[in-house]
Amino acid sequence: MLAYRHLFHAGNFADVFKHALLVQLAIAIARKETPFFYLDTHAGIGRYDLQHAWAQKNSEYRDGIARIFSRTDCPEAVRPYLEAVRAENTDAQLHFYPGSPALMGRLLRSNDRMALTELNRKDCEQLQSEFAGDRRVQVRNMDGYQALKAFLPPKERRALILVDSSFDRANELRRIADALAMAHDRFATGVYAIWYPLMGSRDTSEFERHLVNIGLRKLLKLELSVRSGSPQGGLSGSAMLVVNPPYEFDKTASALLHWLWKALSVDGGGRYRVKWLSGE
Ligand SMILES: C[S@@+](CC[C@H](N)C(=O)[O-])C[C@H]1O[C@@H](n2cnc3c(N)ncnc32)[C@H](O)[C@@H]1O
């Protein structure tokens, strides 16, 4: 089950999609001065060396971050994300890619907190050393779905929660739906961002319908695919569901995704979509 290592995929188009949106969610939440809590249930190693042999194996970042790293014409909605990636690379050459923990580490203020959970022991050790000495950050080698129970509701009463599974087990969408229902019962006002691959459309529509049926309101679906068909064994698109998105986040997401789609589509195909599943 823990064969998945994100280093093979770091900086690919799905990472760009999820991280550019995540940065905008964090910026919107940090508009209020009161502290917030960030929980990353599937945190990975935090920061990725794209020269590492694993990242080089399929060089997925070449169709992702490498396509936009040096672009100067991005809209305001994409700019803070690109600046954060560039800040990891001091010589203007793309070498390192920040995962969700490293990106959020840049956006957290001194009185915000974050908890990072990662089930793979080795990856978790790397994550721990990445954040050693940062008193805002707690790193735990534990199951991300248990973390929802352990960390919610947070004392700040304001939180952004990223659920970014590696989807290497059967029935993962069901597991996410159950965990989300439980988390939402404990903490209904949190902003939850759930990433998932767009593969079998029947499974994903069932998942989305289920979340609406269990009573989640204010449910926004964001989607980006970058090619006409599905590459063999690969991913053509991915989605993020945001529960309780910040005010006008749909507008920001549209501007962001419109530009990303144009920049990342490999054959002029694919599409982006911003759709309320319930309760705009
Ligand atoms: C897609 S990667 C995470 C990437 C990271 N969120 C980022 O954006 O930089 C998924 C991670 O989840 C870990 N993982 C898999 N199942 C898990 C579980 N049940 N609880 C916590 N972590 C898990 C994997 O080892 C992998 O590192």
The ligand as an SDF file (V2000), in Angstrom:
LIG
                    3D

 27 29  0  0  0  0  0  0  0  0999 V2000
   -0.2300   12.8030   -3.3160 C   0  0  0  0  0  0  0  0  0  0  0  0
    0.9310   12.5280   -2.0500 S   0  0  0  0  0  0  0  0  0  0  0  0
    0.8620   13.9730   -1.0920 C   0  0  0  0  0  0  0  0  0  0  0  0
    1.4330   15.1830   -1.6880 C   0  0  0  0  0  0  0  0  0  0  0  0
    1.3770   16.4060   -0.8190 C   0  0  0  0  0  0  0  0  0  0  0  0
    0.0570   16.6330   -0.2560 N   0  0  0  0  0  0  0  0  0  0  0  0
    1.7540   17.6160   -1.6360 C   0  0  0  0  0  0  0  0  0  0  0  0
    0.8570   18.2030   -2.2480 O   0  0  0  0  0  0  0  0  0  0  0  0
    2.9370   17.9700   -1.6690 O   0  0  0  0  0  0  0  0  0  0  0  0
    0.0760   11.4110   -1.0050 C   0  0  0  0  0  0  0  0  0  0  0  0
    0.8710   11.0000    0.2260 C   0  0  0  0  0  0  0  0  0  0  0  0
   -0.0320   10.3210    1.1000 O   0  0  0  0  0  0  0  0  0  0  0  0
    0.6700    9.3070    1.7780 C   0  0  0  0  0  0  0  0  0  0  0  0
   -0.3840    8.3950    2.3000 N   0  0  0  0  0  0  0  0  0  0  0  0
   -1.0250    7.3660    1.6870 C   0  0  0  0  0  0  0  0  0  0  0  0
   -2.0250    6.8930    2.4610 N   0  0  0  0  0  0  0  0  0  0  0  0
   -2.0320    7.6620    3.5910 C   0  0  0  0  0  0  0  0  0  0  0  0
   -2.8570    7.6980    4.7360 C   0  0  0  0  0  0  0  0  0  0  0  0
   -3.8730    6.8480    4.9050 N   0  0  0  0  0  0  0  0  0  0  0  0
   -2.5880    8.6310    5.6770 N   0  0  0  0  0  0  0  0  0  0  0  0
   -1.5630    9.5010    5.5300 C   0  0  0  0  0  0  0  0  0  0  0  0
   -0.7460    9.5160    4.4580 N   0  0  0  0  0  0  0  0  0  0  0  0
   -0.9870    8.6170    3.4970 C   0  0  0  0  0  0  0  0  0  0  0  0
    1.5840    8.7470    0.7380 C   0  0  0  0  0  0  0  0  0  0  0  0
    2.6850    8.0920    1.3450 O   0  0  0  0  0  0  0  0  0  0  0  0
    2.0040   10.0360   -0.0160 C   0  0  0  0  0  0  0  0  0  0  0  0
    3.1750   10.5610    0.5030 O   0  0  0  0  0  0  0  0  0  0  0  0
  1  2  1  0
  2  3  1  0
  2 10  1  0
  3  4  1  0
  4  5  1  0
  5  6  1  0
  5  7  1  0
  7  8  2  0
  7  9  1  0
 10 11  1  0
 11 12  1  0
 11 26  1  0
 12 13  1  0
 13 14  1  0
 13 24  1  0
 14 15  1  0
 14 23  1  0
 15 16  2  0
 16 17  1  0
 17 18  1  0
 17 23  2  0
 18 19  1  0
 18 20  2  0
 20 21  1  0
 21 22  2  0
 22 23  1  0
 24 25  1  0
 24 26  1  0
 26 27  1  0
M  CHG  2   2   1   9  -1
M  END
$$$$
